[in-house]
Amino acid sequence: MKKSTNLKKSLLLLGLTISSACFAKETIVCQSKTLDEMMLYLDTGKLKGKTISCISGDLWAVDGNSCSANGYYALHANSGILFSFVKSWQDASDGDTLTYFWKNEAGILFSASGVLAGGDGVEFYLNRHTGKAVFKNHVLNQKVDFFCSKIKKNKV
């Protein structure tokens, strides 16, 4: 039974990543000197009435992929499936994993905490003016610098 649940979860996350990449209004690739890669998919579509953006990458602790709406915390069950949005982290229960997303013309921030994020969590901040980004894992006391650029889409 557990294999079936894990397979369904993996397929759901794969589908989310593929749809994020296909439908994002803006896709940003970020690479570190150690060749770790992070991908940002902005404005990928609507989920539960909110426009969502996603992050995925080698270092991202939350099943390698997280999505949320601008200015909201997305609540993920222990299965990794997004089930709700809240404006304040205080509105989440102790068992939830939270993914926060925020963007404006100057920067983009993703952060996650909770069970799937290893506790205190991870964050990724991109300065849109410089293209420089930093990933922090507060549990491992890890900091990795990245340089990011937009991926240009071909017009069909």
C-alpha positions, -999 to +999 in steps of 0.1 A: +000+000+000+028+024+008+045+019-026+012+028-043+009+060-022+045+070-029+041+064-066+009+085-067+027+113-048+057+111-072+034+112-102+015+142-088+048+161-081+061+152-116+029+165-131+031+197-111+067+203-122+059+196-159+029+218-159+048+245-140+075+245-167+050+245-196+026+271-184+047+295-164+046+331-176+082+335-164+108+308-159+141+315-142+170+292-139+196+296-111+229+279-109+256+277-082+293+273-086+289+237-073+264+231-102+233+229-079+203+242-098+171+259-088+142+266-111+115+293-105+082+290-124+062+322-119+025+326-125+020+290-136-018+290-134-045+289-108-050+265-079-078+270-054-086+304-070-050+317-065-023+323-091+006+301-081+043+301-086+067+272-079+103+264-070+122+232-076+157+221-073+185+199-060+187+216-026+150+223-020+140+201+010+103+200+004+100+170-020+121+190-045+092+212-055+069+237-037+042+261-049+023+290-033+004+322-042+020+356-038+018+368-002+004+334+010+015+304+029+006+272+012-002+244+036+011+209+026+000+177+042+027+153+052+021+136+019+034+168+002+000+176-014-010+213-012-043+216+005-049+252+015-036+288+015-034+311+046-022+346+050-005+340+084+018+312+095-002+312+128-032+298+110-013+265+103-014+235+125+018+219+139+018+190+115+016+212+084+045+221+061+043+257+050+057+272+018+057+310+016+060+329-017+065+366-023+075+386-053+077+422-065+098+440-091+129+439-068+129+404-056+115+369-052+113+348-020+104+312-014+106+298+021+094+266+037+092+252+072+077+222+089+078+184+086+087+182+049+112+210+051+132+194+080+119+217+107+132+252+108+133+252+070+148+266+039+146+298+020+156+311-015+158+348-023+165+363-057+175+399-063+159+407-096+181+437-103+214+418-099+204+382-108+221+371-076+203+347-053+210+329-020+197+296-007+197+290+031+190+258+049+186+268+086+187+232+098+221+224+082+234+260+086+240+259+049+243+289+025+247+286-013+251+315-037+234+314-071+233+334-103+200+335-121+187+343-155+153+342-173+147+316-198+133+331-230+103+313-245+101+306-282+070+319-298+049+293-315 
